[in-house]
């Protein structure tokens, strides 16, 4: 079944936030059905971002339902994931969030990009929806905003960590930036430039842009390569464009480091750039073989069996549904009252099933946003080599 078919089938089957579970099958033990929404991009150059969201949610929901559902208060719920492809279009994102509101859904994962996340804010606030964007504008998470929760590490958190690491370990001194001529990448570029300058790096290029449908990047990269930066930052680069930019830079003779603060897809890099992508640095999923628990390993196995492949970014995307469910468990009144959910966030803590040891799920973001509006997930930075990601280092945010 294609993603669009899956989306249509799921949407057509939605009849409200709660419904009596049908008899038989793994849902038989459930008293009710809890619908969790997704609004984000699952088609086009950035499809990998949203697809990893949807597949992570569907894998985890199927697993929980298979084991009898989720007990919240005195009821047991079957989890159903309702998806909407916004095609990376803010207008469609609004349409998707309105659809979730009509369904009576209070908790939605996505959107995946800045302008989409900003566009849906009025709809979410009006309809009492808590949403978990993978988008970086601070105004979404700072007061008076309170309905959005950042689902990943922001570029202004990972960027400085990457630059500092490369300064200390690789002797990087000169950095150049290139970005698509769209609001998200341009915003991430500006944040990256500010962070680089604050660290004392020499920024040799910060105005070079390309259209998102570009396929020949030679004209864009030729003047940048001539400046011989130690590091080329692909700000906000979509997974489909990353290998094309990398290939063009290498074929032009660029020998320095290349990095991005957006998550990437190893399979796409392998198919689009091959060995030329070796050494490419990007933010990865929130897990590594060294810290992954047995639950995380089983999640990867179930995901792979369900979809025939795995995306490293799903190491991060698995967390949103888990946080929603565990927060509802901590305060069952939040099941249909998002104000109760917000109150619970400040003191919430639960075991992290995806990491070894005594790691905890908690909400963070006070340093960046002045309030707890971010999921605590490990900041994993990867280096691509020979078809797979290898862990470069792991950090945290507060």
KENU-377383 format. One record per residue: residue number from 1; residue in three letters; x, y, z of N, C-alpha, C in turn. Coordinates in steps of 0.05 Angstrom, whole numbers. Layout:
# KENU-377383
  num  residuo     nc1     nc2     nc3    cac1    cac2    cac3     cc1     cc2     cc3
  NUM      Ala       X       Y       Z       X       Y       Z       X       Y       Z
...
END
This chain:
# KENU-377383
  num  residuo     nc1     nc2     nc3    cac1    cac2    cac3     cc1     cc2     cc3
    1      Unk      17     -24       0       0       0       0      18      25       0
    2      Unk      12      44     -16      27      69     -17      21      87       6
    3      Unk      38     107      12      33     125      34       7     140      30
    4      Unk       2     149       5     -23     164       0     -48     146       5
    5      Unk     -46     121      -4     -68     103       1     -72      98      31
    6      Unk     -49      95      45     -51      92      74     -64     116      87
    7      Unk     -57     140      77     -68     164      89     -98     166      84
    8      Unk    -106     161      59    -135     162      52    -151     141      68
    9      Unk    -140     117      70    -154      96      84    -158     103     113
   10      Unk    -136     115     125    -138     122     153    -157     144     158
   11      Unk    -156     165     141    -174     188     144    -203     180     141
   12      Unk    -208     163     121    -236     155     116    -247     139     138
   13      Unk    -229     125     153    -239     109     175    -243     124     201
   14      Unk    -234     149     201    -236     165     226    -265     174     231
   15      Unk    -274     170     256    -301     178     263    -302     195     288
   16      Unk    -279     201     300    -279     217     325    -256     209     341
   17      Unk    -250     225     362    -227     219     378    -230     193     394
   18      Unk    -254     186     402    -259     161     416    -281     146     401
   19      Unk    -278     120     400    -299     103     390    -296      76     403
   20      Unk    -317      62     406    -315      35     417    -299      17     399
   21      Unk    -280       3     410    -263     -14     394    -279     -38     383
   22      Unk    -273     -45     359    -287     -68     347    -279     -93     361
   23      Unk    -297    -112     362    -292    -137     375    -272    -154     358
   24      Unk    -256    -169     372    -237    -187     358    -211    -173     353
   25      Unk    -190    -189     347    -164    -178     341    -151    -166     366
   26      Unk    -128    -152     362    -113    -142     384    -127    -120     399
   27      Unk    -148    -107     387    -162     -85     400    -184     -95     418
   28      Unk    -189    -121     419    -212    -132     434    -211    -124     463
   29      Unk    -187    -122     474    -185    -116     503    -189     -86     509
   30      Unk    -189     -69     488    -191     -40     492    -219     -32     498
   31      Unk    -222     -11     515    -248       0     521    -255      22     501
   32      Unk    -235      35     489    -240      57     471    -217      60     452
   33      Unk    -220      78     433    -199      83     414    -188     112     417
   34      Unk    -163     115     418    -150     141     420    -136     147     394
   35      Unk    -145     168     381    -134     176     355    -113     198     359
   36      Unk     -89     194     349     -68     213     349     -62     221     320
   37      Unk     -60     247     315     -57     257     288     -29     262     279
   38      Unk     -25     262     253       0     271     241      -7     290     218
   39      Unk       5     313     217       3     332     195      31     339     187
   40      Unk      40     331     163      67     337     154      72     328     126
   41      Unk      97     330     118     104     325      90     111     295      86
   42      Unk      97     282      68     104     254      61     107     251      31
   43      Unk     110     273      17     115     272     -12     134     294     -20
   44      Unk     148     291     -43     166     312     -52     194     309     -41
   45      Unk     212     328     -45     240     326     -37     244     322      -7
   46      Unk     226     332       9     229     330      38     212     307      50
   47      Unk     203     288      33     185     267      41     196     250      64
   48      Unk     222     246      64     234     228      84     229     238     112
   49      Unk     227     265     116     223     276     143     196     266     154
   50      Unk     175     270     139     148     263     149     143     233     148
   51      Unk     154     220     128     150     191     125     161     177     150
   52      Unk     184     186     159     196     174     183     178     179     208
   53      Unk     165     202     209     146     207     230     123     187     229
   54      Unk     110     185     206      87     168     203      93     139     209
   55      Unk     115     129     197     122     101     200     130      95     229
   56      Unk     143     114     242     150     110     271     124     107     287
   57      Unk     105     125     282      80     125     298      64     100     292
   58      Unk      63      92     267      48      68     260      61      42     271
   59      Unk      87      41     271     101      18     282      96      16     312
   60      Unk     100      38     326      97      37     355      67      32     363
   61      Unk      49      44     349      20      40     355      12      11     351
   62      Unk      21      -1     329      15     -29     323      26     -47     345
   63      Unk      50     -41     354      63     -56     375      48     -54     402
   64      Unk      40     -30     409      25     -26     434      -2     -40     432
   65      Unk     -15     -37     409     -42     -50     406     -39     -80     407
   66      Unk     -18     -91     396     -14    -120     396     -11    -131     424
   67      Unk      -1    -114     442       3    -123     470     -20    -115     488
   68      Unk     -43    -108     476     -67    -103     491     -76     -74     494
   69      Unk     -61     -56     481     -69     -28     482     -55     -13     504
   70      Unk     -64      11     510     -51      29     530     -71      36     552
   71      Unk     -63      31     576     -81      37     599     -76      65     608
   72      Unk     -96      82     606     -95     110     615    -118     114     635
   73      Unk    -112     118     660    -132     119     680    -145      92     683
   74      Unk    -172      92     683    -186      66     686    -196      55     660
   75      Unk    -185      65     637    -193      55     611    -168      45     596
   76      Unk    -172      26     578    -151      16     560    -159      25     532
   77      Unk    -139      37     518    -144      48     492    -128      34     470
   78      Unk    -141      30     448    -128      23     423    -119      49     410
   79      Unk     -93      50     401     -83      74     388     -86      72     358
   80      Unk     -97      93     347    -100      95     318     -86     121     308
   81      Unk     -70     119     287     -56     141     277     -70     152     252
   82      Unk     -77     178     253     -92     191     231     -72     210     217
   83      Unk     -67     206     191     -46     220     178     -56     239     156
   84      Unk     -42     260     151     -49     279     130     -23     290     117
   85      Unk     -19     286      92       4     296      77      -1     325      69
   86      Unk      15     343      81      11     372      75      28     380      51
   87      Unk      44     361      39      60     367      15      79     390      19
   88      Unk      86     396      44     104     419      50      93     445      42
   89      Unk      66     447      42      51     471      34      36     481      59
   90      Unk      42     506      68      29     516      93      -1     516      91
   91      Unk     -12     521      67     -41     522      65     -53     494      69
   92      Unk     -39     474      59     -48     446      63     -44     438      92
   93      Unk     -23     448     105     -19     442     133     -42     452     150
   94      Unk     -52     477     143     -75     488     157    -100     470     152
   95      Unk    -103     462     127    -125     444     121    -123     418     137
   96      Unk     -99     407     140     -95     383     155    -102     386     184
   97      Unk     -93     408     196     -98     413     224    -128     418     229
   98      Unk    -141     431     210    -170     435     212    -184     408     211
   99      Unk    -174     389     194    -185     362     193    -182     348     220
  100      Unk    -159     352     233    -156     339     259    -175     351     279
  101      Unk    -179     377     278    -198     390     296    -227     379     292
  102      Unk    -234     375     267    -261     364     261    -264     336     272
  103      Unk    -242     321     272    -242     294     283    -242     293     313
  104      Unk    -238     317     326    -237     318     355    -211     309     367
  105      Unk    -190     310     350    -164     301     359    -149     324     373
  106      Unk    -138     318     397    -125     338     413     -94     337     411
  107      Unk     -83     316     400     -54     313     400     -45     305     372
  108      Unk     -28     322     360     -20     319     332      11     322     330
  109      Unk      23     304     315      52     305     310      56     319     283
  110      Unk      75     338     282      81     354     259      70     382     262
  111      Unk      73     399     241      87     395     215     117     393     217
  112      Unk     130     388     194     158     383     193     175     407     185
  113      Unk     163     429     177     178     452     168     167     478     182
  114      Unk     184     499     181     179     523     196     153     537     188
  115      Unk     149     541     162     125     557     154      99     541     159
  116      Unk     100     515     156      77     499     162      70     499     191
  117      Unk      90     497     208      86     497     237      75     524     246
  118      Unk      84     546     234      74     572     241      46     576     231
  119      Unk      40     565     208      13     569     196      -9     556     212
  120      Unk      -3     533     224     -24     518     238     -28     528     266
  121      Unk     -11     545     276     -13     554     304     -41     564     311
  122      Unk     -53     583     296     -79     593     303    -101     571     305
  123      Unk     -99     552     287    -119     530     287    -115     512     311
  124      Unk     -90     506     318     -84     490     341     -93     503     367
  125      Unk     -88     529     369     -95     543     394    -125     546     396
  126      Unk    -139     552     374    -168     555     375    -182     529     382
  127      Unk    -171     507     373    -185     481     376    -173     463     398
  128      Unk    -156     475     415    -145     460     437    -130     435     428
  129      Unk    -110     440     410     -93     419     400     -64     424     409
  130      Unk     -52     404     422     -23     405     427     -10     392     402
  131      Unk       9     406     390      23     395     367      53     395     371
  132      Unk      66     376     358      94     370     361     109     374     335
  133      Unk     116     400     328     129     405     303     159     396     303
  134      Unk     169     392     279     197     389     274     206     413     259
  135      Unk     204     436     272     209     462     261     221     480     282
  136      Unk     237     500     274     255     512     293     248     541     303
  137      Unk     229     556     291     225     583     300     219     585     330
  138      Unk     234     601     345     231     602     374     204     613     382
  139      Unk     192     630     365     166     641     373     144     620     376
  140      Unk     148     597     365     128     575     368     128     564     396
  141      Unk     151     567     410     155     553     435     158     572     459
  142      Unk     159     598     453     162     618     475     135     631     480
  143      Unk     131     641     505     106     654     512     102     678     494
  144      Unk      76     684     486      52     672     496      44     645     483
  145      Unk      59     635     463      53     609     451      57     587     473
  146      Unk      40     567     472      42     546     492      33     519     481
  147      Unk      22     518     456      11     493     446      31     476     430
  148      Unk      53     487     422      73     473     406      95     462     423
  149      Unk     104     438     417     126     425     432     146     415     411
  150      Unk     171     426     412     191     418     392     198     388     396
  151      Unk     197     373     374     200     345     375     229     335     371
  152      Unk     248     353     366     275     345     360     295     367     370
  153      Unk     320     363     363     340     383     369     340     405     348
  154      Unk     339     430     356     339     452     337     366     458     326
  155      Unk     367     470     302     392     476     289     409     495     306
  156      Unk     396     514     321     412     532     337     422     519     363
  157      Unk     414     494     367     425     478     389     447     460     378
  158      Unk     442     447     355     461     428     344     484     442     329
  159      Unk     477     464     315     497     478     299     522     485     314
  160      Unk     519     500     336     542     508     352     558     484     362
  161      Unk     544     462     369     558     438     379     574     426     357
  162      Unk     563     425     333     578     413     310     602     431     303
  163      Unk     598     457     301     620     475     294     643     474     314
  164      Unk     635     473     340     656     472     361     671     446     359
  165      Unk     657     424     355     670     398     352     690     399     329
  166      Unk     682     409     306     699     409     283     722     429     286
  167      Unk     718     451     300     740     469     306     761     455     323
  168      Unk     752     441     344     770     427     362     784     403     351
  169      Unk     768     387     335     778     361     326     790     362     298
  170      Unk     780     381     281     788     381     253     802     407     245
  171      Unk     804     426     263     818     451     257     803     469     238
  172      Unk     777     467     238     761     484     220     763     514     229
  173      Unk     768     531     210     771     560     215     753     576     197
  174      Unk     749     567     172     733     582     152     708     566     145
  175      Unk     685     579     145     660     565     139     643     580     119
  176      Unk     630     565     101     612     577      81     584     564      84
  177      Unk     564     580      78     536     570      80     523     572      53
  178      Unk     505     553      47     488     554      23     461     543      31
  179      Unk     440     556      21     413     548      29     393     551       6
  180      Unk     372     535       8     350     539     -11     336     566      -6
  181      Unk     326     578     -27     313     604     -24     284     602     -14
  182      Unk     282     591      10     256     587      24     260     595      53
  183      Unk     237     600      66     239     611      94     253     593     113
  184      Unk     248     567     113     261     549     132     291     548     129
  185      Unk     301     542     106     331     541     103     344     568     108
  186      Unk     331     589      99     343     616     103     345     623     133
  187      Unk     324     616     148     324     620     176     346     604     190
  188      Unk     349     579     181     369     561     193     397     571     185
  189      Unk     400     581     161     426     593     153     433     616     171
  190      Unk     414     634     175     420     658     192     428     650     220
  191      Unk     414     630     231     421     620     258     449     608     258
  192      Unk     455     593     237     481     581     235     504     601     232
  193      Unk     499     622     216     519     643     212     524     657     239
  194      Unk     503     663     253     506     677     279     522     659     299
  195      Unk     516     633     299     530     615     317     560     612     309
  196      Unk     565     610     283     593     608     274     609     633     281
  197      Unk     597     656     277     612     681     284     617     683     314
  198      Unk     597     674     330     600     675     359     622     657     369
  199      Unk     628     636     354     649     617     361     676     627     350
  200      Unk     676     648     335     701     659     324     709     648     297
  201      Unk     691     634     283     697     624     256     695     647     236
  202      Unk     711     645     215     709     664     193     688     655     173
  203      Unk     667     670     170     645     663     151     652     676     124
  204      Unk     658     659     104     667     669      78     644     671      58
  205      Unk     621     658      64     598     660      46     573     655      62
  206      Unk     554     674      60     529     671      75     505     682      60
  207      Unk     508     686      33     486     697      18     478     680      -6
  208      Unk     492     657     -10     487     641     -34     463     623     -30
  209      Unk     445     624     -50     420     609     -49     414     595     -75
  210      Unk     395     576     -73     386     561     -97     357     556     -95
  211      Unk     344     551    -117     315     544    -117     313     515    -109
  212      Unk     291     508     -95     289     481     -84     287     459    -105
  213      Unk     278     467    -130     276     447    -151     301     445    -169
  214      Unk     323     458    -160     348     457    -174     359     429    -175
  215      Unk     370     422    -198     383     396    -201     412     398    -210
  216      Unk     420     421    -220     448     426    -227     458     448    -208
  217      Unk     474     440    -189     483     458    -168     511     470    -175
  218      Unk     522     463    -198     549     473    -205     550     504    -205
  219      Unk     531     518    -217     533     547    -217     532     559    -189
  220      Unk     516     547    -172     514     557    -144     539     553    -128
  221      Unk     551     529    -131     574     521    -114     601     530    -125
  222      Unk     603     536    -150     629     543    -162     642     567    -147
  223      Unk     628     589    -142     642     611    -128     648     605     -99
  224      Unk     632     588     -87     636     580     -59     661     563     -56
  225      Unk     663     543     -74     686     525     -74     712     541     -78
  226      Unk     710     561     -95     734     578    -100     744     592     -75
  227      Unk     728     596     -55     736     609     -31     750     590     -12
  228      Unk     750     564     -18     764     543      -3     757     544      27
  229      Unk     731     542      34     724     540      63     733     513      74
  230      Unk     737     512     100     743     487     113     718     470     117
  231      Unk     695     485     119     669     472     124     648     485     106
  232      Unk     633     469      92     610     478      76     585     468      90
  233      Unk     568     487      99     543     480     113     520     482      94
  234      Unk     505     460      91     481     459      75     457     465      93
  235      Unk     450     490      96     430     498     115     402     488     108
  236      Unk     389     474     126     362     465     122     358     448      97
  237      Unk     378     434      89     377     419      63     357     396      64
  238      Unk     340     394      44     321     371      42     337     346      35
  239      Unk     327     323      44     342     298      39     347     292      10
  240      Unk     329     300      -8     333     294     -36     354     312     -49
  241      Unk     358     336     -37     378     355     -48     406     351     -38
  242      Unk     408     340     -14     435     337      -1     455     322     -19
  243      Unk     448     298     -30     468     284     -46     476     299     -72
  244      Unk     457     314     -83     463     329    -107     483     352    -101
  245      Unk     479     365     -79     498     386     -70     525     375     -64
  246      Unk     525     352     -50     550     339     -42     566     331     -67
  247      Unk     551     318     -86     564     309    -111     576     332    -126
  248      Unk     560     354    -129     570     377    -144     595     389    -131
  249      Unk     594     392    -105     617     404     -91     642     387     -95
  250      Unk     640     361     -92     663     343     -95     673     343    -124
  251      Unk     655     343    -143     663     343    -171     676     369    -179
  252      Unk     670     390    -164     684     416    -169     711     417    -155
  253      Unk     718     396    -141     744     395    -128     745     403     -99
  254      Unk     721     407     -87     721     415     -59     730     391     -41
  255      Unk     749     396     -24     760     375      -7     755     379      23
  256      Unk     741     400      30     735     405      58     712     389      69
  257      Unk     704     395      93     682     381     106     655     393      97
  258      Unk     634     376      97     607     385      91     589     376     113
  259      Unk     571     393     122     553     386     144     525     398     140
  260      Unk     506     388     156     479     399     156     467     395     184
  261      Unk     449     413     191     436     410     217     408     397     215
  262      Unk     401     388     191     376     373     187     383     344     184
  263      Unk     364     327     192     368     298     191     367     289     161
  264      Unk     382     268     155     384     259     128     378     229     126
  265      Unk     377     219     102     370     191      97     394     177      84
  266      Unk     406     157      97     430     144      87     425     131      60
  267      Unk     402     120      56     396     107      30     395     127       8
  268      Unk     384     151      13     383     172      -8     411     182     -14
  269      Unk     427     185       7     455     194       3     470     173     -13
  270      Unk     466     148      -7     481     127     -21     473     126     -51
  271      Unk     447     128     -56     437     127     -84     445     152     -99
  272      Unk     446     175     -86     450     200    -101     479     210    -102
  273      Unk     495     201     -83     523     211     -82     544     189     -79
  274      Unk     535     165     -70     554     143     -67     577     150     -48
  275      Unk     601     142     -55     625     147     -39     631     177     -36
  276      Unk     621     193     -53     626     222     -51     614     234     -26
  277      Unk     594     219     -14     581     229      10     597     221      35
  278      Unk     617     205      32     633     196      56     644     221      70
  279      Unk     640     221      97     649     244     112     628     265     117
  280      Unk     605     263     104     584     283     108     573     280     136
  281      Unk     570     303     149     562     304     177     534     316     179
  282      Unk     516     303     194     489     313     198     478     304     225
  283      Unk     456     317     233     443     309     258     429     282     252
  284      Unk     432     263     271     420     237     267     397     232     285
  285      Unk     388     207     284     367     199     302     377     197     331
  286      Unk     359     199     350     366     201     378     374     175     391
  287      Unk     391     160     377     400     134     388     425     125     373
  288      Unk     441     110     386     465      98     374     465      69     383
  289      Unk     481      52     370     483      24     379     492      22     408
  290      Unk     509      42     417     520      41     443     499      47     465
  291      Unk     479      63     459     460      71     479     432      60     475
  292      Unk     427      46     452     401      35     446     394      12     465
  293      Unk     369      13     475     359      -8     492     349     -31     475
  294      Unk     341     -53     488     329     -76     474     303     -67     461
  295      Unk     288     -50     475     263     -40     464     268     -24     438
  296      Unk     289      -8     438     296       7     414     303     -12     391
  297      Unk     318     -32     398     327     -52     377     302     -67     366
  298      Unk     283     -73     383     259     -86     374     242     -68     356
  299      Unk     242     -42     364     227     -22     348     239     -21     320
  300      Unk     265     -20     317     278     -19     291     271     -44     275
  301      Unk     271     -67     289     265     -92     275     236     -93     265
  302      Unk     217     -84     282     189     -83     275     184     -63     252
  303      Unk     196     -40     254     194     -20     233     204     -31     206
  304      Unk     227     -44     207     239     -54     182     222     -76     170
  305      Unk     210     -93     187     193    -114     177     167    -102     165
  306      Unk     157     -81     177     132     -69     168     135     -54     142
  307      Unk     159     -40     138     162     -23     115     184     -31      96
  308      Unk     199     -51     103     220     -61      85     246     -46      85
  309      Unk     247     -25     102     272      -9     105     270       7     130
  310      Unk     292      19     138     292      36     162     306      62     157
  311      Unk     296      83     170     308     110     167     319     118     195
  312      Unk     345     124     196     358     131     221     344     153     236
  313      Unk     331     171     221     317     193     234     294     184     251
  314      Unk     284     160     246     262     149     263     271     143     291
  315      Unk     297     142     296     307     140     324     298     164     340
  316      Unk     294     187     327     283     211     339     253     211     338
  317      Unk     242     204     314     213     207     310     197     188     326
  318      Unk     209     167     337     194     148     354     185     161     380
  319      Unk     197     183     388     192     194     414     166     209     417
  320      Unk     156     223     397     132     240     400     108     224     411
  321      Unk     102     202     398      79     186     407      83     176     435
  322      Unk     107     168     441     113     158     468     109     179     489
  323      Unk     118     203     484     114     226     502      84     232     506
  324      Unk      69     232     485      40     237     487      27     216     505
  325      Unk      32     191     500      19     169     515      28     170     544
  326      Unk      54     173     549      64     173     577      54     197     593
  327      Unk      51     220     580      41     243     593      11     240     600
  328      Unk      -4     227     582     -32     221     587     -35     201     610
  329      Unk     -16     182     611     -17     163     633     -12     177     660
  330      Unk       6     197     659      13     211     684     -11     229     693
  331      Unk     -27     238     674     -51     254     681     -73     247     663
  332      Unk     -90     227     670    -111     218     652    -131     240     645
  333      Unk    -133     261     661    -152     283     655    -144     298     630
  334      Unk    -118     294     621    -109     308     597    -119     294     572
  335      Unk    -132     272     574    -141     257     551    -158     274     532
  336      Unk    -174     293     544    -189     311     528    -187     340     538
  337      Unk    -166     346     553    -162     372     564    -132     380     562
  338      Unk    -125     395     542     -97     401     537     -85     419     559
  339      Unk    -101     434     573     -91     450     595     -79     432     617
  340      Unk     -92     409     621     -82     390     640     -55     378     630
  341      Unk     -53     374     604     -29     364     592      -6     384     597
  342      Unk     -12     410     592       9     431     596      18     432     625
  343      Unk       0     429     644       7     430     672      25     406     679
  344      Unk      20     384     667      35     360     673      64     361     662
  345      Unk      68     376     641      94     377     628     116     387     646
  346      Unk     110     406     663     131     418     680     144     399     699
  347      Unk     130     379     709     141     361     728     143     332     718
  348      Unk     136     328     692     134     301     681     161     287     680
  349      Unk     161     262     687     184     245     684     175     216     682
  350      Unk     186     201     664     179     173     661     204     158     650
  351      Unk     206     132     654     229     117     644     230     120     613
  352      Unk     254     122     602     258     123     574     262      95     564
  353      Unk     242      84     549     245      56     541     265      51     519
  354      Unk     274      72     506     291      69     482     321      72     488
  355      Unk     328      79     512     357      81     519     364      62     542
  356      Unk     389      53     542     398      36     564     400      52     590
  357      Unk     400      38     612     404      51     637     379      63     648
  358      Unk     383      85     664     361      97     678     352     124     665
  359      Unk     356     126     639     349     151     624     319     156     628
  360      Unk     311     182     627     284     190     632     272     206     608
  361      Unk     246     203     605     231     221     587     225     245     604
  362      Unk     230     269     593     222     294     607     221     316     586
  363      Unk     208     338     594     206     361     576     228     381     584
  364      Unk     241     392     563     263     411     567     257     436     551
  365      Unk     277     454     548     274     477     531     274     503     546
  366      Unk     279     503     572     279     527     588     300     546     578
  367      Unk     324     536     572     346     554     563     339     567     537
  368      Unk     328     552     518     323     562     491     297     578     490
  369      Unk     276     570     506     249     581     502     237     594     527
  370      Unk     250     590     550     239     601     575     217     585     587
  371      Unk     211     562     575     190     544     585     195     516     573
  372      Unk     184     496     586     189     468     577     170     462     554
  373      Unk     181     467     530     166     461     505     183     447     485
  374      Unk     198     427     494     215     411     477     218     383     489
  375      Unk     218     363     472     222     335     481     252     331     487
  376      Unk     258     319     509     286     312     516     294     287     500
  377      Unk     309     291     479     320     269     463     350     273     460
  378      Unk     365     252     459     394     256     456     401     270     430
  379      Unk     421     287     430     431     301     406     453     284     394
  380      Unk     445     268     374     465     250     361     474     263     335
  381      Unk     500     266     332     511     276     307     526     254     293
  382      Unk     519     250     267     529     227     252     548     236     230
  383      Unk     565     217     222     582     219     198     575     196     180
  384      Unk     569     203     154     562     183     135     588     169     124
  385      Unk     587     143     122     609     128     111     600     102      99
  386      Unk     605      98      73     600      73      59     572      62      63
  387      Unk     552      80      59     524      71      59     510      72      85
  388      Unk     524      81     106     511      81     133     521     104     149
  389      Unk     506     111     171     515     132     189     531     119     212
  390      Unk     552     134     220     567     127     243     566     150     263
  391      Unk     565     143     289     562     164     309     588     180     311
  392      Unk     585     207     309     608     224     313     610     233     343
  393      Unk     587     243     354     586     248     382     556     251     391
  394      Unk     552     249     417     525     252     429     525     274     449
  395      Unk     505     292     448     502     314     467     474     315     477
  396      Unk     469     336     493     442     340     505     435     370     504
  397      Unk     410     376     508     401     404     512     384     405     538
  398      Unk     381     430     548     365     432     573     342     452     569
END
